[in-house]
Amino acid sequence: MVVFQDCLFASSQPSPGLQFLTISFRIEPRWSADFDLNQGAQTAIITTHEEMKNDADLFQRFLQSHPRRLAAVQLGKETTGLIQKDASWYRNFSDGFQEFFGSGFHILILIFFIITVFNTAALIVSIIYGEPEVTPHGAVVSDHPTCSRIGKEALQRGGSAVDAAVAVAFCLSVVIPHTIGPGGGGFMLVHNHRKSDAMSRVINFREAAPLKFTNEMLLKQDGSADQTHGPVFIATPGFVAGLGKAHALDGVHLPRTVEAAINSFGWLNGIGLRSKATASPGSLLKRMSDSIVAKQRFSNPELASIYQVIASKGWQAFYNGTLGTGLLGGDVLKSALTMADLGNYSARLEKPLNISLSFGKTMLSSRAPSGGSASLLALGLLSYKGLKPELYCSVEAWHLILEAMKYSHVDFSRLGDPDFEPIVRNRTSVYLAPKMIQSEADHLSLAQAMAPKIKEPRMPEASFSVVTVADNNDQYVSLVSGLNEIFGSRIEHPAGAYFLNNANANFFPRVDNDTDIKKQNEQYDANFVAPGKRPLSTAAPVIVLSTSNVCGDRLITGGAKFDLVVQVLVNHFMLGRDLSESVKDERLHTIMASIAMSEDNYKPFNEYLRRKLKNLTHQIFPLKPPYPSINAILKDGDVLTAQADPRGGGGVSDY
């Protein structure tokens, strides 16, 4: 039943013999004819639907006999208000109303129109302002379950994916300080998928060589370059500056983000802890070891006090004032690091590299000095070789993967910090040109392994932590950060708050007493030492998008070593493995372009494959743990899937 109004219209100056008139506009089978208005009421004129149709002048005559000022009252109740209307409005409305609603079909049209408009408006409001119906809405993956949960809580409070990633990184510095912390650096790749221009950017916070650091400091007394630990290898940390810059661009509230780390404590993730550093009484390493042995939760009040200063004064406080001077003490005084290095450091905002792959995907990663360009090249080479699911775990597939990694390692070794070496930009453009990739792919032989023409320099085994985040606004973050190696330089902050990096060990030394190594100068000079320069790193944050379908599958991942990241991508996009299988499957580490290493302590490499690959002249040796983790998030349409790598002992937290 649709009712326009059940009203009693009473004239303020009623005409003789006519005190009340009831006008009912109802859509119903019949109309009431007799109605007792009030006690003391005189004659009541009741009009029915049929009467209105038969006597079109009835309503008009009534209105003409009364003034325009009418009082509207509910039946049986007192007057509720006054309505100023022209009588012609009622007459025109009445005529139109009767003409239109004379048909039941028109009534149905009106009902469905009203319902459609209401539902459409509600749907639009829900899409714009409501939470997605498909769950999970967002996900965080890291190398510690507690930190993943802290990242999820940041998302639930309305924070962005960058908020969550920053909170997770600060948290990880508490529970896995041997891998990540304020003494290190890294790379962050951010992609805003819903923006009209699909804006993407990289925060480069790789450590930088101190102003006083020289090539001679890389060499031992005999002129060789085997040493990688100690104060001399400490580079200017970028961790706090990088997270601060990222948060300034996309974050909401830095103090609240840092507060989560200040209050975080939990079981130490002991994966990767090795007795390589001297555990002196009261040191951070000693406190960590005692916590693990006693099976107690670990907290770091020394680090918490540093973060409290950052929360109140901003990230810049780490590089000046008391935090800066507090860092330059103890064994750190034996390094080349000075207050000038801290004051001059800044994180770089850069555009990511990208490459279109033959299987309909676009891959994003960071430029040099990271391993991003090498990851793009390796996957580009393999995309032209047409690996299929039926080749999974075959000799052919593994051979091609290893060959692509070796090519990528050779080209990667010729790169360096492009802000110091302009030729690096040209080399990268050449390496990633589609014609060049296709040409190099054609040279990947199925008959034997590539033999490097020159021995390329070797870097320490990389150790970084990986954080991947996707929020409900389709902002994606891949954060790869660490101390360069487990325990970094093995030098602690003077107060035992965190470990310092050994990033300087990644520069290639200029060696003069070895004829073979001297030949590398022309090939690998882009990574020679220079004050303020950032050394090469195999770390690579990666995001893969569907080239032609904005809602197609998107994968957010990254890792300490680009070759391991590429193997996960090959597993998923080319060999038909789901996300969980792609992350958990066995992987081979390529040590530059010479040998490969298997993770036998995690999952022994297939002996049949090992023998067959050896026949193709691949050298595969066992690698001792810890093994770098590759955490990942996959979004296909609105469906999120996340996987933490068992190698890192982490966890997924979504909502």
Secondary structure, DSSP 4 states (H G I P E B T S, - for coil): --EEEEEEEEESSPBTTB-EEEEEEE-SS---------TT---EEE--HHHHHH-TTHHHHHHHTS-SEEEEE-TTS-EEEEEE--HHHHHHHHHHHHHHTTSHHHHHHHHHHHHHHHHHHHHHHHHHHSPPSSS-S-EEEESSHHHHHHHHHHHHTT--HHHHHHHHHHHHHHH-TTTSSTT-EEEEEEEETTSTT--EEEEEE--B--TT--GGGGS-TTS------SGGGPPBP-HHHHHHHHHHHH-S-HHHHHHHHHT--B----TT--TTS---TTSHHHHHHHHHHHT--B--HHHHHHHHHHHHH-GGGGGSHHHHHHHSSGGGGGSS--HHHHHH--PEEEPPEEEE-TTSEEEEE--TTSSHHHHHHHHHHHHHHT--GGGTT-HHHHHHHHHHHHHHHHHHHT---TTT-THHHHHHHHHT-HHHHHHHHHT--SSS----SS-----PPPEEEEEEEE-TT-EEEEEEEEEESTTTTSEE-TTSS-EEP-GGGGSPP--SS-HHHHTHHHHHGGGS--TT-------EEEEEEESS-TTS-EEEEEESSHHHHHHHHHHHHTS---HHHHHHS--EEEETTTEEEE-TTTSPPPHHHHHHHHHTT--EEE-PSP-----EEEEETTEEEEE--GGGT-EEEE-
